[in-house]
């Protein structure tokens, strides 16, 4: 797995892009505390899709917004 993540195309760097690919590691050998960094690409890929309509990955409409609106939404979601 690459240390750099391609958020537009996570599979290219060996990272998940959808919840169907969600996996939590059983150990912490990589110091990833249950794969939090590895699976973060799922959330941030969703952000990339909202910001860049050319990345559309579904037939459903994903409501987009301004970059500022998406940034605020992302911060609120990640902040908890």
Helices and strands as residue ranges (DSSP letters): G 10-13, G 19-21, H 36-51, G 53-55, H 67-79
